[in-house]
Amino acid sequence: MALSDHEKRMLAEMEAALVADDPHLVSTLNGRARTPKAGRALLGFFVILGGMAVLLAGLVAQVIAIGIAGFVISLTGLVVLLSNLPFGKSEFKEAKGARPNWSSRLEDRWERRNFDN
């Protein structure tokens, strides 16, 4: 059974709202779960490993400057990794159970008002 024009418009609006609301879910459902952030997080992991190798080389060679450089490289990789983890700030707040602020409560009330009509 084919959809009417009204039903097609409603479905397109729902899809657009879903894309705007949760793009990660849409990419997962489409089979494209790997995002640029995931690639950068993986790069951060490999930078950490490289930094540890340089640190170890500095220890073996007994050159303090190489050891310090390895530590800085590892620290940089850690920052890159942590800043590109898959979860966002809003998910972290929800996981902690934080109470929504007044602007989000007002926005929720506005949305409910629009859906009631």
Steps between C-alpha positions, in 0.01 A plus 500: 500500500646835395528799732297811438670835441416611854649181646816543290540858625448390859756221460753742348445744788546221755823388330633858494416542868676174585811604306504835680432346841733197496739481202705227670196268511424570135858422394491179706173392340637579155803283566746788512582483868860613457512876530792740458509527879548125531790519254662781701454302822675204339777734384536624859540141618780436251669828596498382862666175396759689295572732791552203730745353248693828492493513881636146519769587247599795715526274802713246315726770353506680837428834333263708709391724211376201297310368803334837556410522129342153521298605802377816322407294191305253717325783682404659168359168381299469820349846453409416139348168608293644784376798300370270223325228698161399356283646776422870513460741787121468508519121532749540784262732685213256450715214626576695817128562552536876503181701518421688176554874514223755465555563129463132413186481714356800315590340169328175605187693598504680164531170314215346698288809425565459127415130505178549696353717221 
